[in-house]
Amino acid sequence: MTGETDFEQAWVDKLCSGVQAVAGEDVSRDVMEGSSTLSTGTPRQEVIDWTRRSVEKLMSAVDEADARAVL
């Protein structure tokens, strides 16, 4: 192990924790669907597309104040 942090995984973990804290496990499972495939090596466009879909899911599941708290 080199000690380097995989930025994508760290961000995904933080997002997941925030969604769970604000919206619960069921919403978190839906919002985070597909996140296990993301890594530093994932093509940028794939990360962008996943993020867009996840934020849209979050915005559909909670009010704007809660979404802002998560993000």
N, C-alpha and C positions, 0 to 999 in steps of 0.2 A: 504494500500500500504506500503510495507516494505522499499522502497527506493532503492532496489536492481535493477540493470540494467540487462535486458536480453541481454547478450552478442550477441547472434545470431541476435536478432532484431536490435540492434545497428549497427552491421556490415552490415546487409542487407540494412538498411536505408542509411548508408554511401555509400555503393556500388551503390545503386539506384541513389543517388544524383550525384555521379561521372559519371555514365553512361548518365544520363540526360544532364549534363553539357557538356559532350564531344560529345555525339552521338545523342541526342535528345530523344523525348518522344517515338517514334515508336520503336527504337532499345532498349530503356530502358524497354518497356513493354515486348518485346521478351526475353531479357536477364533475366529479373526478374521473369518470369513466374514460378509459383510454390513456390515463396519465402514466401508467406503468411502462409504457413504451417510450417515454421521453427520456432523453439523456443529452449530454453535451454533444454527442455525435449525431443527434437527430437533425435533419435538414431544417433550416430556419423557417421555411414556409410551413412545414408540418407543425412546428411549435406554435407559430402564429395562428394557424387554422384551429388547432386544439384549444388554444387560449380563447379565441373568439367564441367558439362553441360553448366552452365552459362558462365564460362570463355571461353569455346569453341565457344559459340554463340557470345560473345563479340569479340573474335579474328577474327571471320568470318565477322563481321560487320564493324570493324574499322582497321586502320593500327596499326602496333606494337607500335609506339610512343604514339598513343592515348590510346591504351589498357594499356600501362605502366602508363600513366597519371591517368587513372581511378583506377588502382590497387595500 
